Amino acid sequence: MKVTVDQDKCIAAGHCVMHAGAVFDQRDDDGVVILLDANPPSELAADVRHAAAMCPALAIQIEE
């Protein structure tokens, strides 16, 4: 799994951090997503997929 984020699309809703905090964080100043792990381990795959599905801005892309 390879994860990418589009910070320009991000609206700082924070759903990604709530669902996969080991993979995503938010900038302190504006809440925009920060990708912590572009290649998360397989045990986090379901959480990352859920985070991507919950993103209201569709700012998270996943390549399997």
C-alpha positions in Angstrom: 0.0 0.0 0.0 1.2 3.5 -0.9 -0.5 6.5 0.5 -0.4 10.1 -0.8 -2.2 13.2 0.3 -3.1 16.4 -1.5 -2.6 19.1 1.1 -4.2 21.7 -1.3 -7.5 19.7 -1.2 -7.4 19.1 2.6 -10.0 21.1 4.6 -8.6 20.1 8.0 -11.6 18.1 9.1 -9.3 15.7 11.0 -11.1 12.4 10.1 -7.8 10.9 8.9 -6.1 11.4 12.3 -9.1 10.1 14.2 -9.1 6.9 12.1 -5.4 6.3 11.4 -3.3 8.5 13.8 -0.2 6.4 13.2 -0.2 7.4 9.5 -1.7 10.9 9.5 -1.3 14.0 11.6 -2.3 17.7 11.2 -0.3 20.9 11.1 -0.6 22.9 14.3 -1.2 26.2 12.5 -4.0 25.3 10.1 -4.9 21.6 10.7 -3.9 20.5 7.2 -3.0 16.8 6.9 0.6 15.6 7.3 1.5 12.2 6.0 3.6 10.4 8.6 4.0 7.0 6.8 3.6 6.7 3.0 4.0 2.9 3.2 2.1 1.9 6.3 2.3 -1.7 7.6 -0.4 -4.1 6.5 -2.0 -4.2 10.0 -2.9 -0.5 9.5 -4.3 -1.0 6.0 -8.0 -1.2 7.1 -7.6 2.0 9.2 -6.0 3.9 6.3 -8.7 2.8 3.9 -11.3 3.9 6.3 -9.6 7.3 6.8 -9.5 7.8 3.0 -13.1 6.9 2.7 -14.1 9.3 5.5 -12.1 12.3 4.1 -14.7 14.9 3.0 -12.2 16.5 0.6 -11.0 13.2 -0.9 -7.5 14.4 -0.2 -6.1 10.9 0.5 -5.1 8.5 -2.3 -4.2 4.9 -1.9 -2.4 2.6 -4.3 -2.6 -1.1 -3.5 
